[in-house]
Amino acid sequence: MQQEKNISCIIVDDEVIAREVIETHLSKISSISIVGSYSNAIDAFNCLREHAIDLVFLDINMPEISGISFAKSINKNIKIIFTTAYRDYAVEGFELKAVDYLLKPIAFERLLKAVNTYFETVQFYEKKALIGAEVNDFIFVRSDRKMIKIDFEAIRYIESFSDYLKIHLDTKMVVTRETISAIEAKLPKGKFMRIHRSYIIAVAHIDSFTNEHITILKTALPISRSYKKEVLMALEKY
């Protein structure tokens, strides 16, 4: 595989051996980075709140919260490769627009094919996003029972409170009901940066920064430990 981007993934499966098999296979693919390996959906949810994850290798038949329920509840920009011992779930898996559906026991060659399918899928959507970015430099958000146009250049930073967002502009603030991950997917990459589970900042409007905070509009916004390395490396390039 020739892709330079390092893909962050997690493995979610209640079977230890199944997780170990996938980990072993993925260790042979240099462009994949395993952020975590979890036996249940709850721990996986917590990881997604703290880290930017691109891909999930997800078992379907798990106790408490099934893989299907988990897939329905996470950000749609996170891609899923289902892993299961049962063929019966294949149709439902593909209805959720999963990248692939792997039957256990999983051979390395089959997993590699699924990873290549993931890269092809991402490249397709990235091309579409680039085309859209050339046309649109704004988004619409719902606030006070109406849709409000917000220019990307006007955004200073975005603050999350559960399912609500405060979009801080130069002279005002707009409150909308949306998750921070959902709006992050709509923002042009390179111009905006996630620095914390609760904050996205506009790079062009940074007043100053340290290893711990980024200051915008005289407000010190925290850089969380899970984002710190990525954020500081990106800022050093400017």
N, C-alpha and C positions, 0 to 999 in steps of 0.2 A: 504494500500500500504506500502511496506516495504523498498522502496528505500531511501537511506540516502541523496542522492544528492538533493539539492534544485534547482528546475527548475525555471528559470526566464522567464516570459511570458509577453506579452502585448495583449490588446484587441483593435481591430479596428472595429468600427461599428458606422454608422452615427445616429443610434437610441439610445437615452439615456437609455430608459427602457431595451433594449436588452443588453447594456453594464452592467447595474446594475444587471440584472439576472445572467449573467456570473460571475461577481465579487462575488455575493452572493454564487453561487455554488462553486467557486474556494476557497473561504474563509474557506470551510469545508475540504479542502485537504491540509494537512500540508506541503507536499513536493513541492507545487507550490507557487511561489512568484510573485505577480503582480507588474511589474516595472512601467507600465503606462496604461492608458485607453484613447483612442483617437477616435475622431469623423471623422477623415479623414486620408488619406494615407500620406499626406505631413508631418503632425506632427509625424506619426509613423516612416517615413523615418528618421527624425531627431533623434528620440529615438534610432534607430538601429545604427546610427553613433556614438552615445555616450555610448551605453551600450551593453554588451554581452547578447543577447537574444537567448533563446533556442527554444521557442515555440510562435506562434502567433495564437490567435483566431480571425479569419478574416471574416468579412461580404463580400459578393460578390457584391451585388448591391448597390454601393455607388456613389455619384456624383464626377465629375472631374476625379478621378483615381479609376477604379474599383478594386475589390479585386483580380480578375484574373490578371490584369496588375501589381498590386503590388506584387503578388506572383511570377510572372515571373521575376521581376527585383531585388529581394533580394537574398542574399547568400543562396545557395541550402542546406547548413547545418542547416539553420533555418527551423524547421518543421512547417507545417501549419495544423490547424484544421479549416475548413471552417464552417461558420455559416450563414444560409440564410433562407428566407421564401419560396424560389422557388426550386422545384425539377429539373428544366430544366438545371441547371448548374452542376449537379452531375458528368456527364461524363467528362466534361472539368476539374472539380476539381480533379478527380482521375488521369487524364492524367498528372497533375502537381505533382503527387506523394504525394498528401495530406495525412496526417495521417488518417483523418476521415472527414465526411461531415455531419454536424448536421442541422436538420431542426427545425426552430422555430415553436412554443415555445419549448425551450430546457429544458427537465427535468433533474434533478440532476443525476439520475441514468444513463441517456444516455451520459451526459458529462463525468461522471466518467469512463464509458466504453471507451470513446475516449482517456482520459488521460492514462488509462492503456495500450491502444494500442500504444500510444506514447512511453511509457516506454519500451514496448516490442520491438518496432522499434529501439530505441536508443541502447538498449542492444545488438541487433543483429549487428548493425554497429560498436559498440565499440569493440565487439569480433573480427570483421574483421580487425579493425584498429590495434588491439593488435597483430594479426597474421602478418599483414604487417609490423609493427614496428620491429618485430623480424628479418625480412628479410632485410628491407631497412633502411639504415642510411644516405640517401642522397635524393636529389630531382634534377630534371632537370628543368631549366628555359630558356626561349628564350631571347637571347640578341645578338645584332649585327648579326641578321639573322642566328643564329645557336643555338642549344641547349647546354647549359653549365651545367655540373654536379657540384653540390655544396654539400659538406659534411655538415651534420648538425653541427658537431663539429667545423667547420670552421666559422660558422656564429656568429658574435658578436651582431649585432642588425640590424633591418630592419626599414627603413624609408619610409613613404608613401607620394607621391605627386600626388593626384588625382588618375588616373588610372595607375600610374607608381610607381615602388618601387626601392629604393636603398638598395641593400643587402650589408651591410658592413662586410667584412671579415677581417682577421688579417692584411693583407698587401695590399689589393685591395678592390674595390667596383664593384659590378655588377648591372647594371640597366636593369630592365625588365618591360614589360607592363602587369601588373596584379594588382588586388585590394589587399589591405592588409588583408581583411577578407578571400579572397580565399586562400592566401598563409598560413594564420594562421591555416586553416583547414588541411593543409598538414604537419604541424610541429608536432612533438611528444609532447604531453602534459606533463608537469612536467619539461621539459628542456627549454621551451620557455614561455614567459609571455607577454600578452598585457598590456601595462601600459598607453596607450594613444590612441586616435583614429588614430594617425599617427606613433606609435612606437610599435614594438615588440622587446623584448630583450632576449638574451640567458642568463639564470640564472647563468650558470657556469662561465661566463665571466664578472660578475659584479665586479667592483673594489671597489665601495663604494656606499652607498645610504643614503638619508635623507628622511624626510616626503614629500619632494617636488621633489627630483631628484634622478635618478640612473646614476652613472658615469661608462661609458665603453669607452675604448680607449681614455681616457682623455676628453671625451665629456659628458656633463651633459644633460641627457635626462629627460624631464619633466614627472612627474606622474600627469595625469589629475584628477580632482576632482571626476569624475564618476568612475574611476578605483582605487582610492587611498585606500579605505578600503580593497578591495579584494587583492590588491598587497601587502600592508603592512602585512596583516594577513598571506599571503603565505610566505613572506620572513622571518617572525618570526619563521617559522617551520624549516628553514634550520640551 
